[in-house]
Amino acid sequence: MSVRIIITAGESGRTLGEVLSGRGVSRRLITTLKRIDGGITRSERTVRTVDRVSAGDEILLKERDLKTLEPNFSLSVPALYEDECLIVFDKPPFMPVHPSVKHQGDTLGNFFAARFPEVSFRPVNRLDRDTSGCVICAKSRYSAAKLQKSFEKTYYAVCCGHPPTEGRIDAPIARERASIIKRIVSPDGQPAVTNYRIAARNEKYSLAEIHLETGRTHQIRVHFSHIGFPLAGDDLYGGSREDYSRQALHCSSVSFIHPETGLRVSVSSPLPENFHI
């Protein structure tokens, strides 16, 4: 994949290496690109990182992608947004993002490999197997690095019972020693903060809008269980499966600074039908 960079007036006169570093391109990636024939070009000619650049120069970074997963052409996942730098998928529930021992060919990564056979799979955010919604996938290492520093997410969850109208859950999370999967709130865990507000209620459940300050494994699920209102369908953390067959958690929107244009882009996924309580 290729990434196009247009030199701005503020960058004019600087060396290309200084510009690339300022744009968030890692030293490791720059070294890799130098070793590729045509890896860094200006006006279709190879350019050195010590060369000075001018406003309006078009710099092309061309990566060689070799690490692809086994494609599965029978899968189908809708795209919410796509351009030459990235794609945002609307991941369905019950689909893992990455292959594992139990899931070798039915993942988002396998679908990505079928759709983009020459591009490495680089999900910028990750969702649990049963969590649905927005997953950003970069089409280059450069785009992935830029997106990692700028993206924000909004979640919606259906929880059992009626928590306070809004709250901030500040409770460290650690892995439960007897389990590979399960997490718990523990004083010796990693810092974890979840902010929420209740958007709707019925007699049994509440719909929470959630914003994370940290990104720990199972954070939302653990925190809502910790305060006594586990997610509906999440039997691992005490939630009732009476009305939901999976944890009722959905990544409803993502926003990010576009790696090429520098503009903020927002992408939304509609709430699952059974989240409208």
N, C-alpha and C positions, 0 to 999 in steps of 0.2 A: 504494500500500500504506500501511497505517496501523501505527503503533507505539504501544503503550500503556505508560505509565510511572505507577507508583503511588508517590506521595511517602511517604517513610519518616519516622519520628519524628525521626531525626537531621537530616533535610533541612527539617523544619518551621520556618517563619519566615524562610527564605532566599528570595531572588528566584528566579523561574523560570529566568532566565538563568544564575544561579550553579549551580542544580541541573543544568540541561542540560549546562553545561560540565563539571561534576563527573562526569557520566555518560558523558562522552566524545563528546558531540555537538559537531561542529566549528562554528566561527563562520560558515563558509561555508554550511553546511546550515541553521543557524538563520536566516540572512539570507534564504535561499531560501524557507523555510517561512513567514516573515513576509509574503512577497509572494503567497502562495497564500491564497485565500479559505477560511477554515476550516483553515488549515495547522497552527495550534497552538490547541487548545481545551481547556477544563476544564468538565466537565458540559455538553458540547455548545455552550458559548459560547466565543467567541474570548478568549484570555487573552494579556496582554502579558508580555514577558520581564522587565519591571521589577516585575511584580506579585508579592506575597508568596504563598507556598504553604503549605498545612497538611498534616499527616500524614493519609494516606488519600485525598488529592486524586488524581483520575485525569486524567492529562494525555495527550491524544491528538495525535500528530504524524502529519500526513497528507501524504504526498508525491505528486507527480504524476510518474508514470513514463512516459516517451515513447520512450526508446531501446531498442527491441526488435529482435531479429534475425529473419530470415526463418524462419517455423515449418516444421518437417518432421514431419508427422503419421505418417509411416511408421516412424519410429525408436521404439525402446523401450529404456528404461534403468531398472532397478529402483531404488527408493528404500529406503534403510536406516533413515531417520528423517525425519519432517516435522512441523512445526507452523506457526503463523502467521508466525514470524520467519525460518525457514530450512528448507532441505531438504538432506539428505546423500544423494548418489547413489552407487551402486556402478558406477562407470564400467568398461565392458568394454575390453579391449585393442583396439588399432587404431582407436579413436575419438578424434579430437582434442577438446580442450576448447573452443578458439576456432576460428572460421573463418579460413582463410588462402587464398592464391592457389590452392593445389591442393585445398582442402577448403572448399567454399562452402555445402554444405547437409547434410553428414553429421556434424555436430559435436554435442557436448553442448549447446552454446549454441542450436543449432537445435531440439533436442528440448525444451529449457527454454522456448523461445518458443512452441512448440506447446502445452505444458502450462500455461504462465502467460502468456497473450497480452498482458497489460497491465503486466507487470513486467519491469524491466531485468535483464539477466543479469549477476550479480555473483558469480563464483566466488571464494571466499576463499582456497582453495589450488588449485594447478594441477598437473596431471600431464602428462608427455609422452604423445604419441599412443599409444605401445605399452605404456605403464605402466597397470596396472589398479588399481581400488580406490576408496577413499573420496574424494569431492570435495564440499566444503561450498559451498553456494550461498545467499547471503543474499537475502532478499526485500525489503530496503530498504537505503538508504544508511546509515541509523543502525545497523542490525544488522551490516552489513558492517564498519563502523568498529569496533564493539565486538568482533566476532569476530576481526578481524585482530590484536588485542592479546592474545588469550587461547588460541588453538588450538595443540594439539600433535599430532604425527603419529608413528605407528610404521610402518616399512616392513619387508617381508621380501623378500630377494633370493636367488636361487640363483646362486652364483658357481662358476667353474671352479676345480678344485683344492681345496686344504686350507689356508686361512689360519690363523693362530694362533687359539686359542679365543676370545679377545676382543681388542679393540684400539681405539685412538683415532687416526684419520687426520687430521692437521693439516697441510694442504697447500693453498696459495693456488691459485685457479683463474682462468684468463684464456681469452679466445677465441683460437683458433688463427688467426693472421693470414690464412692462405690459405683459410680456410673460414668460411662464414656460420654453420654449425651446430655444428661440432666445438669442444669445449673441451679445454684442457690444463692440467696443473699447471705454474705458472710463478712465479718469484720476484716478478714485478711484477703478479701477479693479485690478486683480492679474497680476503680471509681466508675459509677454508672448513674446517669441522671435522665429521667423521663419527665417531660411536661405534657399535660393533657387538659382538655376541656370536654365536657359532656355536651354533645350536639343533639341527642334525642334519647328518650326513654320510653319503655312500656312497662307492663306489670312485672316482667321477669328480667329484662336486660337493659343495658345502657350502651349507646353508641358513642365512643370516645374518639376525638381527633387528637392525634399524638405527634409530638415533635421531640426528637432525641438530641441531647447534648453530647452523648457518647454512643458508641456502636458495639456493645457487647453481645456475644452470642445469646440468643433467646431473651434479650433484655426486656422487651415489652411484656412477654409472657411471664417472665420471672417477677417483674415488678408488680404487675397487676395481681398476680397470685399472692405476692408478699403483703399487699395491703388488704387482702381478703376478697378481691373481686376478679377471680381468674377469667381468662378469655373463654367464651362459649366454645365448646367443642374441643378444648385443650385438656384432655384427660391426663396428660403427663404432669400438668401443674394444677390439677384439681378442678378443671372446668367440666360442666355438664355437657354430654353429647346427646341430650334429649332432642334438640332441635338443629344441631349443627354436626356435620360429619367430619369436620376438620377445625383447627383453631381458626376462629373468625377474625383473621388479620389480613389487611389489604394495604399495599403501598399505593396510595391514591394519586400521588403526584411527585414529580421530581423537577428541580430547577437547577441550572448549571450555567457557568460562563462558557460560551462556545469556544473551543480551542483555537479556531481560526479567526472568527469575527470579533471576539471579545465581548459580544452582546450576551445578556442573560436570556436563556430560553427556558420556558416552562412547559411541561408536558403532563397531561392528566389521564388517568384511567377511571372509567365509571365504577361506582360501587357495585359489588355483586348484589343481585336482587334481594337475597335474604338478609342483607345488611340494613335494609330500609325498615326500621322497627317503629 
